[in-house]
Amino acid sequence: MHAVLRAHGRAGFRLAGRIGFRIAGTFVILALAPGGLPASEPSGPELIRQGKFEEALAVYRADIEASPKSVAANNGAGVALDLLGRFTEAQQYFTQAIKATRTPLERAVAQRAMAIAHGFAGDCKGAEKFESDAFDFYLGTSDFFNAGEVADELGRLCLDAGDLNRASEWYRKGHDTGLDQPDMAPARKDLWSFRLAHARARIAARRGKPEEALKYVREARTILDRSRNPDQEQYFPYLTGYVAFYAGDYPAALAALQRASPADPFIQCLMAQTYEALGNREKALEYYRQAANSSAHSVPAAYARPFSRRKLEGFVSK
């Protein structure tokens, strides 16, 4: 069992005391524990969660070698590469994942992952190409909610990338499309209205229009006070902190952000920026490290992780 043996088809192989096989399309390697009992090693997703991106990439690449048209493996390799900061390589794998999809829904999901990959690269226009296709798919199936979700997703990617006009356009499209859903409950209408007010406030803040931003903050507060969407309360401190930060009121920004979701990498990044603006280098580094260590392949992480990694590199070089 300690010699290197050849692979036995796609079902399994032995390599230097290890046994590998597939379960539901996932590549798994087993290491022989003392006494000859097999101990399973982490899967690709588990390695991603542990922050072991190189190891995860190796697992996904081995899976792709055996099954080149695996959507999950190509997508996983793309995720690992984005988290490693190798954006061009990542997009090559996301492209293969899109090509390998078998249904229109699978394709839309893969396109959204590719859009987030462009978000990691700070490329709003590139993201738009893929989100537009996904948006058209959901719209064509009369899934107005998910079409609106995709539009808002792109709005956020563009806002974070600094393309405020495109962000404004897509947030409005998300709101209007979401409201096309027939027989909509008042709570759902409030949800779309809250999201648009939230977006408008952030866009106004980025444009250096604090009074306009505060007008939309008040609008968002009024909608929440109807108590139809209590789950959205968690996004209000994020909003007030964001607006205060771009208005240059850093103490108010910090007070608000401390009530926001502590696990959100974007919040962590904004907290770091706030502490940096306040001259607290130690706390800024603490929060930049948290955001830079995010293992999420998500819209918030698409901005926060690369930005925080660059900031940390800048701190080290000083």
Phi, psi and omega per residue, in radians:
M1 nan -0.165 -3.115
H2 -1.663 -0.084 3.092
A3 -1.495 2.736 3.086
V4 -1.405 2.191 -3.128
L5 -2.042 2.753 -3.130
R6 -1.331 2.750 3.098
A7 -1.172 2.569 3.106
H8 -1.919 1.349 -3.138
G9 1.190 -2.776 -3.135
R10 -1.527 -0.218 -3.051
A11 -1.290 -0.615 -3.097
G12 -3.062 2.931 3.084
F13 -2.736 2.942 3.039
R14 -2.188 2.382 -3.112
L15 -2.573 2.000 3.075
A16 0.793 0.905 3.086
G17 1.460 0.179 -3.129
R18 -2.097 2.577 3.090
I19 -2.012 2.270 3.130
G20 -2.122 2.538 3.080
F21 -2.782 -3.118 -3.088
R22 -2.092 2.425 3.016
I23 -2.218 2.055 3.131
A24 0.892 0.743 3.070
G25 1.406 -0.021 -3.120
T26 -1.729 2.281 -3.127
F27 -1.353 2.176 -3.103
V28 -2.206 2.364 3.063
I29 -1.997 2.303 3.071
L30 -1.870 2.314 3.050
A31 -1.770 2.445 3.130
L32 -1.352 2.081 3.122
A33 -1.384 2.916 3.080
P34 -0.910 2.412 -3.114
G35 1.524 0.062 3.057
G36 1.480 0.081 3.140
L37 -1.497 2.302 -3.102
P38 -1.256 2.388 3.054
A39 -2.118 2.078 -3.044
S40 -1.234 2.461 3.053
E41 -1.597 2.830 -3.096
P42 -1.083 2.574 3.063
S43 -1.390 3.037 3.109
G44 -0.948 -0.933 3.126
P45 -1.035 -0.650 3.120
E46 -1.146 -0.701 3.117
L47 -1.150 -0.657 3.071
I48 -1.050 -0.848 -3.130
R49 -1.064 -0.538 3.139
Q50 -1.440 -0.067 -3.121
G51 1.386 0.260 -3.140
K52 -1.702 1.306 -2.956
F53 -1.290 -0.634 3.095
E54 -1.119 -0.752 3.133
E55 -1.143 -0.690 3.104
A56 -1.105 -0.732 3.133
L57 -1.062 -0.695 3.120
A58 -1.098 -0.711 3.121
V59 -1.127 -0.823 -3.123
Y60 -1.131 -0.671 3.136
R61 -1.162 -0.643 3.079
A62 -1.122 -0.695 3.112
D63 -1.117 -0.718 3.136
I64 -1.157 -0.637 3.120
E65 -1.041 -0.673 3.134
A66 -1.426 -0.546 -3.089
S67 -2.447 1.413 -3.023
P68 -1.010 -0.445 -3.088
K69 -1.719 0.358 3.083
S70 -1.301 2.022 3.117
V71 -1.110 -0.788 -3.089
A72 -1.092 -0.739 -3.106
A73 -1.203 -0.763 3.105
N74 -1.120 -0.717 3.095
N75 -1.106 -0.754 3.140
G76 -1.086 -0.720 3.097
A77 -1.104 -0.695 3.101
G78 -1.088 -0.750 3.115
V79 -1.053 -0.855 -3.124
A80 -1.018 -0.743 -3.114
L81 -1.206 -0.669 3.063
D82 -1.055 -0.747 -3.125
L83 -1.210 -0.384 3.058
L84 -1.502 -0.105 -3.129
G85 1.452 0.263 -3.124
R86 -1.803 1.283 -2.898
F87 -1.201 -0.700 -3.124
T88 -1.113 -0.780 3.091
E89 -1.088 -0.720 -3.132
A90 -1.012 -0.779 -3.087
Q91 -1.135 -0.483 3.075
Q92 -1.124 -0.700 3.124
Y93 -1.271 -0.678 3.091
F94 -1.108 -0.606 3.067
T95 -1.072 -0.763 3.114
Q96 -1.140 -0.625 3.111
A97 -1.116 -0.745 3.120
I98 -1.087 -0.777 -3.134
K99 -1.103 -0.530 -3.059
A100 -1.468 -0.163 -3.102
T101 -1.127 2.661 -3.067
R102 -1.972 -0.280 -3.128
T103 -2.264 2.742 3.097
P104 -1.022 -0.639 3.118
L105 -1.165 -0.784 3.078
E106 -0.978 -0.732 -3.120
R107 -1.122 -0.745 3.137
A108 -1.082 -0.731 3.121
V109 -1.100 -0.761 3.130
A110 -1.148 -0.630 3.110
Q111 -1.151 -0.629 3.103
R112 -1.165 -0.648 3.077
A113 -1.120 -0.692 3.097
M114 -1.136 -0.669 3.112
A115 -1.070 -0.735 3.102
I116 -1.127 -0.619 3.074
A117 -1.047 -0.729 3.079
H118 -1.152 -0.552 3.051
G119 -1.095 -0.702 3.085
F120 -1.046 -0.588 3.134
A121 -1.503 0.010 -3.135
G122 1.236 0.472 -3.032
D123 -1.928 1.497 -3.133
C124 -1.094 -0.768 -3.099
K125 -1.111 -0.691 3.095
G126 -1.137 -0.693 3.109
A127 -1.109 -0.631 -3.087
E128 -1.046 -0.653 -3.129
K129 -0.988 -0.741 -3.061
F130 -1.483 -0.674 3.097
E131 -1.153 -0.604 3.125
S132 -1.081 -0.733 3.116
D133 -1.133 -0.755 3.116
A134 -1.126 -0.723 3.096
F135 -1.017 -0.799 -3.125
D136 -1.128 -0.625 3.110
F137 -1.097 -0.888 -3.114
Y138 -1.129 -0.656 3.121
L139 -1.120 -0.688 -3.136
G140 -1.178 -0.356 3.104
T141 -1.760 0.164 -3.117
S142 1.063 0.461 3.044
D143 -1.590 1.366 -3.013
F144 -1.188 -0.544 3.137
F145 -1.120 -0.902 -3.109
N146 -1.209 -0.536 3.040
A147 -1.084 -0.759 3.092
G148 -1.118 -0.667 3.111
E149 -1.063 -0.762 3.137
V150 -1.107 -0.749 3.138
A151 -1.081 -0.767 3.107
D152 -1.136 -0.640 3.102
E153 -1.022 -0.823 3.127
L154 -1.183 -0.663 3.080
G155 -0.970 -0.768 -3.137
R156 -1.156 -0.771 3.128
L157 -1.041 -0.721 -3.118
C158 -1.259 -0.677 3.102
L159 -1.064 -0.820 -3.133
D160 -1.142 -0.495 3.115
A161 -1.444 -0.109 3.101
G162 1.600 0.101 3.097
D163 -1.608 1.455 -2.982
L164 -1.242 -0.597 3.136
N165 -1.157 -0.785 3.133
R166 -1.182 -0.640 3.091
A167 -1.066 -0.808 -3.138
S168 -1.058 -0.745 -3.128
E169 -1.077 -0.781 -3.064
W170 -1.344 -0.562 3.049
Y171 -1.131 -0.716 3.088
R172 -1.108 -0.724 3.134
K173 -1.126 -0.661 3.104
G174 -1.095 -0.793 3.119
H175 -1.062 -0.897 -3.068
D176 -1.151 -0.671 3.133
T177 -1.198 -0.751 3.117
G178 -1.011 -0.654 -3.118
L179 -1.311 -0.145 3.085
D180 -1.296 -0.207 3.124
Q181 -1.074 2.206 -3.121
P182 -1.261 2.717 3.085
D183 0.912 0.803 -3.068
M184 -1.401 2.363 3.098
A185 -1.251 2.663 3.119
P186 -0.977 -0.618 -3.137
A187 -1.102 -0.693 3.125
R188 -1.181 -0.665 3.075
K189 -1.087 -0.742 3.101
D190 -1.097 -0.646 -3.140
L191 -1.038 -0.843 -3.128
W192 -1.160 -0.645 3.118
S193 -1.167 -0.713 3.109
F194 -1.099 -0.788 -3.125
R195 -1.067 -0.712 -3.135
L196 -1.194 -0.744 3.103
A197 -1.084 -0.715 3.104
H198 -1.030 -0.824 -3.121
A199 -1.158 -0.763 -3.129
R200 -1.081 -0.662 3.111
A201 -1.111 -0.773 -3.127
R202 -1.170 -0.696 3.127
I203 -1.140 -0.752 3.105
A204 -1.083 -0.704 3.114
A205 -1.073 -0.744 3.136
R206 -1.182 -0.475 3.118
R207 -1.466 0.039 3.130
G208 1.306 0.577 3.138
K209 -2.095 1.328 -3.023
P210 -1.114 -0.624 -3.136
E211 -1.164 -0.728 3.086
E212 -1.128 -0.696 3.110
A213 -1.055 -0.780 -3.130
L214 -1.152 -0.555 3.069
K215 -1.049 -0.756 3.140
Y216 -1.297 -0.519 3.032
V217 -1.072 -0.773 3.113
R218 -1.114 -0.656 3.101
E219 -1.106 -0.750 3.118
A220 -1.100 -0.713 3.128
R221 -1.107 -0.717 3.126
T222 -1.059 -0.717 -3.141
I223 -1.145 -0.773 3.137
L224 -1.124 -0.587 -3.105
D225 -1.174 -0.180 3.038
R226 -1.320 -0.206 3.051
S227 1.083 0.515 3.104
R228 -1.624 -0.305 -3.125
N229 -2.360 1.166 -3.096
P230 -1.039 -0.451 -3.137
D231 -1.192 -0.253 3.139
Q232 -1.511 -0.139 -3.136
E233 -0.993 -0.565 -3.084
Q234 -1.110 -0.354 -3.098
Y235 -1.593 -0.081 -3.119
F236 -1.315 -0.777 3.070
P237 -1.047 -0.631 3.055
Y238 -1.016 -0.768 -3.137
L239 -1.123 -0.886 -3.094
T240 -1.149 -0.616 3.089
G241 -1.163 -0.715 3.136
Y242 -1.080 -0.863 -3.110
V243 -1.110 -0.738 3.126
A244 -1.126 -0.688 -3.139
F245 -1.054 -0.850 -3.089
Y246 -1.316 -0.222 3.016
A247 -1.524 -0.090 3.136
G248 1.456 0.190 3.111
D249 -1.663 1.381 -2.991
Y250 -1.206 -0.647 3.059
P251 -1.063 -0.731 3.108
A252 -1.169 -0.662 3.107
A253 -1.074 -0.794 -3.126
L254 -1.099 -0.774 -3.132
A255 -1.052 -0.690 -3.138
A256 -1.263 -0.806 -3.072
L257 -1.145 -0.458 3.088
Q258 -1.184 -0.256 3.074
R259 -1.736 -0.045 -3.134
A260 -1.490 3.083 -3.087
S261 -1.126 2.010 -3.068
P262 -1.248 -0.307 -3.104
A263 -1.570 -0.154 -3.109
D264 -1.321 2.099 -3.095
P265 -1.089 -0.527 3.103
F266 -1.180 -0.720 3.090
I267 -1.097 -0.752 3.107
Q268 -1.016 -0.759 3.141
C269 -1.140 -0.763 -3.139
L270 -1.174 -0.620 3.037
M271 -1.066 -0.753 3.132
A272 -1.080 -0.766 3.115
Q273 -1.092 -0.659 3.138
T274 -1.166 -0.809 3.104
Y275 -1.090 -0.672 3.108
E276 -1.082 -0.761 3.122
A277 -1.119 -0.513 3.120
L278 -1.461 -0.045 3.110
G279 1.467 0.237 -3.136
N280 -1.720 1.512 -3.062
R281 -1.072 -0.753 -3.078
E282 -1.061 -0.820 3.135
K283 -1.225 -0.608 3.091
A284 -1.059 -0.793 3.115
L285 -1.083 -0.706 3.138
E286 -1.017 -0.814 -3.086
Y287 -1.378 -0.550 3.036
Y288 -1.102 -0.675 3.123
R289 -1.115 -0.724 3.120
Q290 -1.054 -0.822 -3.120
A291 -1.176 -0.685 -3.120
A292 -1.179 -0.408 -3.133
N293 -1.623 0.111 3.113
S294 -1.055 2.396 3.086
S295 -1.845 0.247 -3.121
A296 -1.499 2.443 2.973
H297 -1.871 1.415 -2.986
S298 -2.417 2.967 3.127
V299 -1.068 -0.846 3.109
P300 -1.044 -0.707 -3.121
A301 -1.244 -0.442 -3.104
A302 -1.033 -0.588 3.057
Y303 -1.579 -0.832 -2.916
A304 -1.183 -0.759 -3.067
R305 -1.161 -0.930 3.134
P306 -1.084 -0.709 -3.138
F307 -1.075 -0.798 -3.104
S308 -1.173 -0.633 3.092
R309 -1.116 -0.716 3.101
R310 -1.129 -0.707 3.131
K311 -1.102 -0.738 3.133
L312 -1.112 -0.692 3.094
E313 -1.089 -0.666 3.106
G314 -1.145 -0.693 3.104
F315 -1.118 -0.700 -3.114
V316 -1.160 -0.663 -3.067
S317 -1.299 -0.257 -3.118
K318 -1.354 nan nan
